[in-house]
Amino acid sequence: MLSVPVTALKYRAIRGKFPDLSSPQTFTEKVQARKLYDRNPLFPRLVDKADAKALIGERVGSHYVIPTLWVGNDLASVDWSGISLPAVVKPTHASGVGRFLYGEADVDRLLKNDPSGEWLAINHARYNREWAYSQLKPRILIESMLLVDGRVPWDYRFFTFGGKVSHIEIDIRENGRRYSCNYTPDWQKLPFYDRDYLGLYPGEVARPSWLEEMIHVAETVARDIDFVRVDLYASVEWVRVGELTFYPGGGFEAFEPDEYDFSIGQKWQLGFEIPKR
């Protein structure tokens, strides 16, 4: 299988060592194994940011779902008179790209340099070997923008194994800088972070007022799945599910200290078979 040596070489180029793909032990090795061998038919539906909303609504209720305003292939075909701003526009199958639309000027800029073709061409299956993305049709999604005190809220990422929350990663943007930090389900700060960010957030993150409900939502959405990251947003009034992530960082996350790659990986009991070689 060509994907195995390609995956191993890419992992070595990024992480500085070859992964154990026949008996993976660390978290990042297990993400690589999932990419190669896990063909759960549910995953293509759930990595699609638009289609995943149906399952989220079925499992926890539609009030936890961010309202969809439009889904399609060509932003030029959108009837913008029916789009309530502020809104977010992004591809249904990719991360790290998208636009915030606060007003008509933002819409004009978006359409002047229409990213539709560029976004639809993103192919995680081809360049990152993430199988689930090979099974869906890329589209563009416009959804309501969530704001807390006029700002986009922090992203709370609930890592779940066997339907139970292991830890919560917070993606923090502050003063033009980006940090991460991690907390236990009872809100004790953990001493590791992802080196791909600027660093470990130096301060303490206040315990969300809806933490118990957020954990319940994450675990309910994640039931019957060996591992999935459930990304949530929250204010003092509401909790919303952002998206579901099955291949965090493409399986190349840079744990600091590195030992946490192993300890977190030990929590993941793989729900798929690895072929014997």
C-alpha positions as CSV (number, residue, x, y, z in Angstrom):
1,M,0.0,0.0,0.0
2,L,1.6,3.2,-1.2
3,S,-0.1,5.3,1.5
4,V,1.9,3.5,4.3
5,P,5.4,4.6,3.2
6,V,4.2,8.0,2.2
7,T,2.5,8.5,5.5
8,A,5.6,7.3,7.4
9,L,8.0,9.5,5.4
10,K,5.8,12.6,5.9
11,Y,5.5,11.9,9.7
12,R,9.3,11.6,9.9
13,A,9.8,14.8,8.0
14,I,7.5,16.7,10.4
15,R,8.1,14.9,13.7
16,G,11.7,13.8,13.2
17,K,11.1,10.1,13.6
18,F,9.3,7.2,12.0
19,P,5.9,6.2,13.4
20,D,5.0,2.7,14.5
21,L,2.1,2.0,12.2
22,S,1.8,-1.7,12.9
23,S,1.4,-1.3,16.6
24,P,0.7,2.4,17.3
25,Q,1.1,3.6,20.8
26,T,1.1,7.4,20.8
27,F,-1.8,9.6,19.9
28,T,-0.3,10.9,16.7
29,E,0.6,7.4,15.6
30,K,-3.0,6.3,16.1
31,V,-4.3,9.2,14.1
32,Q,-2.0,8.1,11.3
33,A,-3.3,4.5,11.6
34,R,-6.9,5.8,11.5
35,K,-6.1,7.6,8.2
36,L,-4.7,4.4,6.7
37,Y,-7.1,1.8,8.0
38,D,-10.3,3.2,9.6
39,R,-13.2,3.1,7.1
40,N,-16.1,3.8,9.4
41,P,-19.0,4.8,7.1
42,L,-20.2,7.4,9.5
43,F,-17.0,9.5,9.2
44,P,-17.6,11.1,5.8
45,R,-20.9,12.5,7.0
46,L,-19.4,13.8,10.2
47,V,-16.3,15.5,8.7
48,D,-18.6,17.5,6.5
49,K,-19.3,20.7,8.5
50,A,-22.8,21.0,7.0
51,D,-23.9,17.4,7.1
52,A,-22.6,16.8,10.6
53,K,-25.3,19.2,11.9
54,A,-28.0,16.6,11.3
55,L,-26.4,14.0,13.6
56,I,-25.5,16.6,16.2
57,G,-29.2,17.7,16.2
58,E,-30.4,14.1,16.5
59,R,-28.2,13.3,19.4
60,V,-28.3,16.5,21.5
61,G,-31.0,18.7,20.0
62,S,-31.1,21.4,17.3
63,H,-30.6,24.2,19.8
64,Y,-27.0,23.2,20.1
65,V,-26.5,23.5,16.3
66,I,-25.2,26.7,14.6
67,P,-27.9,27.7,12.1
68,T,-27.0,27.2,8.5
69,L,-27.9,30.1,6.2
70,W,-26.7,28.6,2.8
71,V,-24.9,25.6,1.4
72,G,-23.7,25.4,-2.3
73,N,-20.8,25.5,-4.7
74,D,-20.7,29.1,-6.0
75,L,-20.8,32.2,-3.8
76,A,-21.9,34.2,-6.8
77,S,-25.2,32.4,-6.7
78,V,-26.1,33.4,-3.2
79,D,-29.1,35.6,-2.6
80,W,-27.4,37.9,-0.1
81,S,-30.7,39.6,0.8
82,G,-31.6,36.4,2.6
83,I,-28.4,36.2,4.6
84,S,-28.5,37.6,8.1
85,L,-25.2,39.3,9.0
86,P,-22.9,38.8,10.8
87,A,-22.1,35.4,9.3
88,V,-19.2,33.0,8.7
89,V,-18.4,31.5,5.2
90,K,-16.1,28.5,4.9
91,P,-15.7,25.3,3.0
92,T,-17.5,22.3,4.4
93,H,-14.4,20.0,4.2
94,A,-11.4,22.1,5.3
95,S,-10.0,23.9,8.3
96,G,-8.0,27.1,8.7
97,V,-9.8,28.9,5.9
98,G,-12.9,31.0,5.9
99,R,-14.1,34.6,6.2
100,F,-16.0,36.6,8.8
101,L,-18.7,38.8,7.3
102,Y,-19.8,41.6,9.7
103,G,-21.4,43.8,7.1
104,E,-22.0,44.4,3.4
105,A,-18.4,45.7,2.9
106,D,-17.1,42.3,3.9
107,V,-19.5,40.6,1.4
108,D,-18.3,42.9,-1.3
109,R,-14.6,42.1,-0.6
110,L,-15.5,38.4,-0.6
111,L,-17.2,38.5,-3.9
112,K,-14.5,40.7,-5.5
113,N,-11.9,38.0,-4.8
114,D,-14.2,35.0,-4.8
115,P,-12.4,32.1,-3.1
116,S,-14.9,29.4,-4.2
117,G,-12.7,27.6,-6.6
118,E,-9.6,27.7,-4.4
119,W,-11.6,26.4,-1.4
120,L,-13.3,23.6,-3.4
121,A,-9.9,22.4,-4.6
122,I,-8.7,21.7,-1.1
123,N,-8.2,18.0,-0.9
124,H,-7.2,16.5,2.5
125,A,-7.6,13.0,1.1
126,R,-4.9,13.6,-1.5
127,Y,-2.2,15.6,0.4
128,N,-2.9,14.4,4.0
129,R,-4.3,10.8,3.4
130,E,-7.4,11.6,5.4
131,W,-9.8,9.0,3.9
132,A,-13.1,10.4,5.1
133,Y,-12.6,13.5,2.9
134,S,-12.4,11.3,-0.2
135,Q,-16.0,10.2,0.3
136,L,-17.7,13.6,0.3
137,K,-18.5,16.4,-2.2
138,P,-16.8,19.7,-1.2
139,R,-19.2,22.6,-0.8
140,I,-19.3,26.1,0.8
141,L,-21.2,26.8,3.9
142,I,-22.6,30.1,5.3
143,E,-23.7,30.0,8.9
144,S,-24.6,32.4,11.6
145,M,-21.6,34.0,13.4
146,L,-21.4,33.4,17.1
147,L,-20.3,36.4,19.1
148,V,-19.6,37.0,22.8
149,D,-19.3,40.6,23.8
150,G,-18.9,41.5,20.2
151,R,-16.0,39.0,19.6
152,V,-15.7,35.5,18.2
153,P,-15.6,33.2,21.3
154,W,-12.8,30.9,22.2
155,D,-12.8,27.4,20.8
156,Y,-13.1,24.6,23.4
157,R,-12.0,21.3,22.0
158,F,-13.2,18.3,23.9
159,F,-11.0,15.2,23.2
160,T,-13.3,12.1,23.7
161,F,-12.2,8.5,23.9
162,G,-14.9,5.9,23.9
163,G,-17.5,8.6,24.5
164,K,-15.7,10.1,27.6
165,V,-14.0,13.4,27.7
166,S,-10.3,13.0,28.4
167,H,-9.3,16.7,28.4
168,I,-10.2,20.0,26.9
169,E,-7.9,22.1,24.7
170,I,-8.6,25.8,24.4
171,D,-7.6,27.7,21.3
172,I,-6.9,31.3,22.5
173,R,-6.3,34.3,20.3
174,E,-5.2,37.3,22.4
175,N,-3.5,40.6,21.3
176,G,-2.8,39.2,17.9
177,R,-1.1,36.1,19.3
178,R,-2.3,32.5,19.4
179,Y,-1.9,30.2,22.3
180,S,-3.2,26.8,23.5
181,C,-3.7,25.2,26.9
182,N,-5.4,22.1,28.2
183,Y,-7.6,21.4,31.2
184,T,-9.0,18.2,32.8
185,P,-12.8,17.7,32.9
186,D,-12.8,19.1,36.5
187,W,-10.9,22.1,35.3
188,Q,-7.3,21.6,36.4
189,K,-4.7,23.0,34.1
190,L,-2.5,20.5,32.4
191,P,1.2,21.1,31.7
192,F,1.3,20.4,28.0
193,Y,0.4,22.3,24.8
194,D,0.9,22.1,21.1
195,R,4.2,23.6,19.9
196,D,2.6,24.6,16.6
197,Y,1.0,27.4,18.6
198,L,3.0,30.4,19.9
199,G,3.2,28.8,23.3
200,L,1.4,27.7,26.4
201,Y,-1.1,30.3,27.5
202,P,0.5,31.9,30.6
203,G,-2.7,32.7,32.4
204,E,-5.6,30.7,33.8
205,V,-8.8,30.3,31.8
206,A,-11.9,30.8,33.8
207,R,-14.0,27.7,34.2
208,P,-16.9,27.9,31.7
209,S,-20.3,28.4,33.5
210,W,-21.7,25.7,31.3
211,L,-18.9,23.2,31.7
212,E,-21.0,20.3,32.9
213,E,-23.4,20.8,30.1
214,M,-20.6,21.1,27.6
215,I,-19.1,17.8,28.8
216,H,-22.6,16.2,28.5
217,V,-23.0,17.5,24.9
218,A,-19.5,16.3,23.9
219,E,-20.0,12.9,25.3
220,T,-23.5,12.5,23.9
221,V,-22.3,13.5,20.4
222,A,-19.3,11.2,20.7
223,R,-21.0,8.1,21.9
224,D,-20.0,4.9,20.1
225,I,-17.0,6.6,18.5
226,D,-13.5,5.4,19.6
227,F,-12.1,8.9,19.3
228,V,-13.4,12.2,18.1
229,R,-12.7,15.8,19.1
230,V,-15.9,17.8,19.7
231,D,-15.4,21.5,19.2
232,L,-17.7,23.7,21.3
233,Y,-18.4,27.4,21.7
234,A,-20.1,28.9,24.8
235,S,-21.3,32.1,26.4
236,V,-23.1,32.7,29.7
237,E,-26.3,32.0,27.8
238,W,-25.7,29.2,25.3
239,V,-23.5,26.2,24.1
240,R,-23.1,25.4,20.5
241,V,-21.2,22.6,18.6
242,G,-18.8,24.0,16.1
243,E,-17.5,20.9,14.3
244,L,-16.3,17.3,14.8
245,T,-12.6,16.5,14.2
246,F,-11.4,13.0,13.5
247,Y,-7.8,13.7,12.3
248,P,-6.5,16.5,14.6
249,G,-3.5,18.3,13.1
250,G,-3.4,15.6,10.5
251,G,-1.8,13.4,13.1
252,F,1.3,15.6,13.3
253,E,0.5,17.5,16.5
254,A,3.7,18.6,18.3
255,F,3.1,17.8,22.0
256,E,5.2,19.6,24.5
257,P,6.3,17.8,26.6
258,D,6.4,14.9,24.1
259,E,5.5,12.3,26.8
260,Y,1.9,13.4,26.6
261,D,1.7,12.1,23.0
262,F,2.1,8.7,24.5
263,S,-0.1,9.1,27.7
264,I,-3.0,10.4,25.7
265,G,-2.5,7.8,23.0
266,Q,-3.0,5.1,25.7
267,K,-6.5,6.3,26.3
268,W,-7.5,5.5,22.7
269,Q,-8.7,1.9,22.3
270,L,-8.8,1.6,18.5
271,G,-12.2,0.8,17.0
272,F,-10.7,-0.6,13.8
273,E,-8.3,-3.4,12.8
274,I,-4.7,-2.9,11.6
275,P,-3.7,-5.4,8.9
276,K,-0.9,-7.7,9.9
277,R,2.2,-7.2,7.6
